[in-house]
């Protein structure tokens, strides 16, 4: 479950703490310049991504799900207690502020797993469904949790939770899902799913409809995303997918193998995830932050494979707003044709 790890503050105190933090940072003249995204990982080599057709028998098993936590050897030498959560790291990067300073300003620990939205909500809303306030934007990241079903639960899986966040990590969607088959292993120690949580789950059909609307016309970011789409029985245009498990620069760090999400989070981001029961919201945020750190490399590889993207995805900006020059560009084109 996702909850802020530190004491919950009154909302009226948030803005005052933010101002104090900003004043402190202005006085710090020794702050190092912000690192470019391309410096965080090795330079990407030629991409060779294949997108296979969805097959009903390839929903990830327990062992495959564990592979998300395996991969390259970690080179992170810091103590685990010193690593921030993916949520805090993403929030800090958006404001160009050290994670420790941000946690101190808001009375949270480094393990706090929430990102305030426009209403300054101080914790994620589990099983909320569609967020009434967060805006999707051009890029969204998804992560799913599975449970074991049938007589062979180690190899047969069913969807049990779906989480989606936007470019800034704000929770767009979170829902438990009623499995359509009999659950024989909840995999609680990994998935965080319990029989009690699934009592308030939405039907698979309802979740499918919600997720399909969010995916429509947007770029989808995920880790080993093929498994999530197969569990949802959804397809998505391969030119609108950014898979962190298949990005050449990340695979290079894993010696050419498929890197695990947990190890990538440690190696590239210096954050800790999946310390116990998984949080699909937190994993989605880690995946989005990985994409953001290597966004330029992702787009270069995308152009190599598909060519320049001339279409605008619904005219959306990264944060969900409309791109301001969209209509002006159209008018200029009409004038030049006359």
N, C-alpha and C positions, 0 to 999 in steps of 0.2 A: 504494500500500500504506500501511497505517496503522501507524506506529511512533512511540513517544515520541521527540521530537527531541533531548532532553537525555540525560545519562547516566542509566542505570537504577540506582535506589537499592535497597539491601537493604530488605526488607519490615520488618525490626525497627526501622529508622530512621524509618519513616513517622510513627508515632504521636508520637515525640519531637519531630520537626520541627513537627508540627501543634500541639503544646502551646506550643512556642516562638513560633510565629506568633500564636497566640491571645493570649499575654502581651503581645506587641508591639502588637497591635491594641487591647488594652484600654488601653494607655498613650497611645494616639493620641486625644486629646480633640478634635481638629479635624476628625474624620471627618464628611463631609457626610451628611445623611439619605438613606435609600434612595429612589430615584425611583419614583414610581408607574408601573405599566405603561401607563396611558393617556397619560402624558406623552411617550412615546417616538415616537408617530406622530400624524398629524392625526386629528381626530375623525371617525369613520366616518359616511358618509351612508347613505341607504336602500339595502339590498342588493337585487340582482337576479340571484342566482345561478341558473343553469340546469344541470341534470345530465342529460347526454345518454346515451342507450342506447349500450352498448359496441358498437363496430363493428370487425370484424376487420381492416379496411384502414387503421385510424387509429393504429396503433402509431407512436410518434414516429420520424421520420427523423433523420438526422444534423443537418440544418438546424434541425429542431424542438428537438432536444436542445440545440443551441447557444443557442436562444432562452432557455433557462433561465438563461444567463449574460448575457443582454442585458436592456434595459429602460430605466429612468430614468437620468438623469445622476447620478453620485455627488456627494454634497455632503460627503463625508468628506475633510477636509483634512490629516489626519495621515499620517505616513509609513507605507508598507506594513509595514515591519519592526516598527512599534509596535503593530500590530493583533494581538490574540490569536486563536488558533484558536477555532472554534465549540465544540469540546470543553472547552477551558479556560474560555471565557466562561460556558458552562452550569454547569460545576462551581463556578466562583466565585460565580455568582448564587445557587446553592443554599445556599451558606454565607455569603452577604453579605460577601464578601472581595474586594478588588481582584485582578484576574487576575495582575498583576505580582507581588504579594505571594505569591499561591498558587504561582506558577511558581517563585519563589525558594525557598520553603519546601521544595518537593519536588525541587529541583535540576533543573528542566525549563526549556525555553525557552518563549517565548510561543506557539510553534507546536506545542507538544506536543499530540498528538491521542489522548489516552486519558482515561477517567474511572474511577478505582478503584471496584471493586464491593465487596461485603461481605467478600470475601477479600483486598482490597487488591491485586488484580491490577494490574500496572503497564503493561500494553499491551493493545490489542484483539487478539482471536484471530480472525484472518482465516479465513473458510470454516469456522467452528466449527459451523455449523448452529444448533440451538436451544441457548441458554445453559442450563447446568445450575443456575445460581444466581440470575440476574436475574429479577425479578418484573415481569409485564407491567403490571398496573394498569389504570386506566380509559382513559388516553390513550396511544396509541402512534404513532410517526412512521415513515414508510417512504420509501425512495428506491431507485431501480433504475438499473442501467447497461445499455446496449444495445450490440450490435454490428451491423454491416451484413451482410446476407445476399443471396444470389442475384445475378443479373446487374446489378441496379441497387442496390448497397449504400448509395448516398447517400440513397435514399428508402425502402428496405425494411429493417426492423430486427427483431431478435430479442432476447429477454431473455438477459442474461449474468450478472447479479449482483443479489441482493436483500439489502438491509440494513434492519433494524427496530430502533428504540431505544424505551425507555420514557420516561416523563415527565421523569426525571432524566438522560436521555441514556445510561443503561446499555445495553450491547449485548444485545438479546434474541435476535437472529437475524442471521446473515450466511452467505451461501452463493453460490458460483458456480453457474451453471446451464448445463447442456449444451443448446446451441441445437438445435432440431429441424430446422433447415435448414442448408445449407452456408454457413459463414462466409466471406465474401469481403473483408471489411474489419473488422479488430478495433477500429479507431478508438482505438488505444492512447493516443495523445496526449491524448485527452479522457476515454475510459472507464477507462483503466488496465488494460484486459483484454489478456492475451497468450495465445497458444496454450498455453504451459506452464501457466498458471493454470487453464485450462479442462480440463486433463487430470485434475484432481481434483474436477471439478464434479459436483454431484448432478444427477439427471435432472429434467426439467421437472416430471414428475408428482410426484416426491418433494417438491420445493420448493413446488409448488402446495398439496399437502396440509398441509405445515407452516405456510405463510402463512395458509391458510384458517382453521386452528385459532386462530392468534393474533388474527386479525381478528374472529372470532366474538364478538359481544356487547360490542365495544369501539368507542371513538371513534377514527377514523383521521385522522391529521394528515399532510399532504403538500403538495408544491408542484407544481402542474399534475398533480394526482394521477390525473386521467383517463387519462393516458398509462401510468402505472404499473399501474393496474388492468387496462387493456386488454392490456398485455403479459403479465400474469398470467392473463388470461382469467377474471377475477374481478369480481363485482359487490359493492357494499356499500351499505347503506341511506344515502340522501342526507342524512337527518337525523343520521347518525352520521359525517359527513365534515366536516373543517375544512381548507379549501384556502387556503393562504397566497397563492397566485397570484390568487385571486378575491376576497379580503377587501377591502371598499370602502376602508378606511383606507389600505391598502397601495397600492391602485390609484390613490388620490388623489395619492400621492407620485410616481407615474409619469405624471401628467397624464391619468389615466383609462385608460391602457393597461395591459396585463398586465405586472407588474414581474418582472424576472429575479431568481432566487434569490441570485445573487452580489451584485447591486447592493442588494437588500434587506438582505443580511447586512452590507454596508458601511454603508448609510444608517441602518438602524434599530439594529443591534447593535454596529456598529463593529468587526466581525470580518472576517477574510479567509478565503475559501474558494475552491476551484477555481483555485488559482494555477498548476496544471499539470494532471497527470492527476487526474481527479475521484476522490474517495472517497465512496462511497455512504453509509458510516457517518457521515462528517463532514457530508455534506449533510443527512442525516436529523436530526442533532443541531441544525444551524442552523435547520432548519424547525421543530423542536420549540421552540427558544428563541424564534423569531419568534412562534409561537402563544402561548407563555407571556407574552411581553411585552404582547400585545394580547388576552389571554384574555377579559377583561371585554367588550371590544368584539365579539369573536367570538360570545360567548354572547348578547349583546343582539341582534345580527343574527339569530342562530339563533331566538330567541324571536319576533322579528318575523315570521319566515317560517313557523315550525312550531308556535309556541305553547310554553308551559312543558313541560319534559320531566318528566313525572310518574314515569316508570319509573326504577328504579335499574339500572344496567348491571351485573348480577351482584353488586350490593352492593359493587362495588370502589371503593377509594379511589385517589387519583392514584398512590400509590407501590406499589400492588399488594395492600395489606392490605385486610381487610374493614372496612367502616365500623362503628364500635363501637355505634352506636345503632340498627342495622338491626332486630335482633330485638326490642329494647325498644319500638320504634315499633309493631310488629305487635301486641304484647301490649296496649299502651294502646288501640289501635283496637278490639280484641276486648272489652275491659272497657266501653268507652263504648257498645257496641251492646247490652249486656245490660240 
